[in-house]
Amino acid sequence: MSVADKVLESTKCFDTALPRLMAEGLGGRWVVFRGAEMHGDFATEDEACRSAVAEFGRHGGFAVVQVGPREPTLLSDILHFV
């Protein structure tokens, strides 16, 4: 599976978990998803990205997303982070 496919899968899993995350009071927080698992919630996007890169590497196939109402947007290119 390509990195892009892994990121897409992780993003879809986040979308599925979004109602639960909102109910848990995580609105406004940044979360890291890799596949169906959430790997932490953070106050800032920078903290979430740094944690994800440290845990999975630059090509780890994860998604960093802010918990809240979603509108269609382009995914950021995490491969150029750090």
C-alpha positions as CSV (number, residue, x, y, z in Angstrom):
1,M,0.0,0.0,0.0
2,S,1.4,3.4,-0.9
3,V,1.9,6.2,1.6
4,A,-0.9,8.2,-0.1
5,D,-3.3,5.2,0.2
6,K,-2.4,4.9,3.9
7,V,-3.0,8.6,4.5
8,L,-6.4,8.3,2.7
9,E,-7.3,5.3,4.8
10,S,-6.3,7.1,8.0
11,T,-8.4,10.1,7.0
12,K,-11.4,8.0,6.3
13,C,-11.0,6.3,9.7
14,F,-10.9,9.8,11.3
15,D,-14.1,10.7,9.5
16,T,-15.8,7.7,11.0
17,A,-14.5,8.5,14.5
18,L,-15.4,12.2,14.3
19,P,-18.8,12.0,16.0
20,R,-17.3,10.0,18.9
21,L,-14.3,12.4,19.2
22,M,-16.7,15.4,19.4
23,A,-18.8,13.6,22.0
24,E,-15.6,13.0,24.0
25,G,-14.9,16.7,24.1
26,L,-12.0,16.8,21.7
27,G,-13.3,19.5,19.5
28,G,-10.6,21.9,18.4
29,R,-7.8,19.4,19.3
30,W,-5.4,18.0,16.8
31,V,-5.3,14.2,16.5
32,V,-3.0,11.7,14.8
33,F,-4.6,8.7,13.0
34,R,-2.7,5.8,11.5
35,G,-5.2,3.4,10.0
36,A,-8.1,3.0,12.4
37,E,-6.1,3.9,15.5
38,M,-5.8,7.3,17.1
39,H,-2.3,8.0,18.4
40,G,-2.8,11.0,20.6
41,D,-4.5,14.3,20.8
42,F,-2.6,17.6,20.9
43,A,-3.2,21.3,21.4
44,T,-1.5,22.4,18.2
45,E,-0.9,21.0,14.7
46,D,2.8,21.4,15.1
47,E,2.8,19.2,18.3
48,A,0.7,16.5,16.5
49,C,3.0,16.5,13.4
50,R,6.2,16.3,15.4
51,S,4.8,13.4,17.4
52,A,3.6,11.6,14.3
53,V,6.9,12.0,12.5
54,A,8.8,10.9,15.7
55,E,6.6,7.8,16.0
56,F,6.1,6.8,12.4
57,G,8.8,8.6,10.3
58,R,8.3,11.1,7.5
59,H,6.7,8.5,5.3
60,G,4.6,6.8,7.9
61,G,1.2,7.1,6.2
62,F,-0.7,8.9,9.0
63,A,-3.2,11.8,9.1
64,V,-3.0,14.8,11.3
65,V,-6.5,16.4,11.6
66,Q,-8.2,18.9,13.7
67,V,-11.3,17.6,15.4
68,G,-14.4,19.6,14.3
69,P,-16.8,20.1,11.5
70,R,-15.2,19.1,8.2
71,E,-15.3,20.8,4.9
72,P,-13.6,19.4,1.8
73,T,-9.9,20.6,1.8
74,L,-6.7,19.5,0.2
75,L,-4.5,17.4,2.5
76,S,-1.3,19.1,3.5
77,D,2.0,17.5,2.3
78,I,3.3,16.0,5.5
79,L,6.3,14.6,3.5
80,H,7.9,18.0,3.5
81,F,7.4,18.6,7.2
82,V,10.5,19.0,9.5
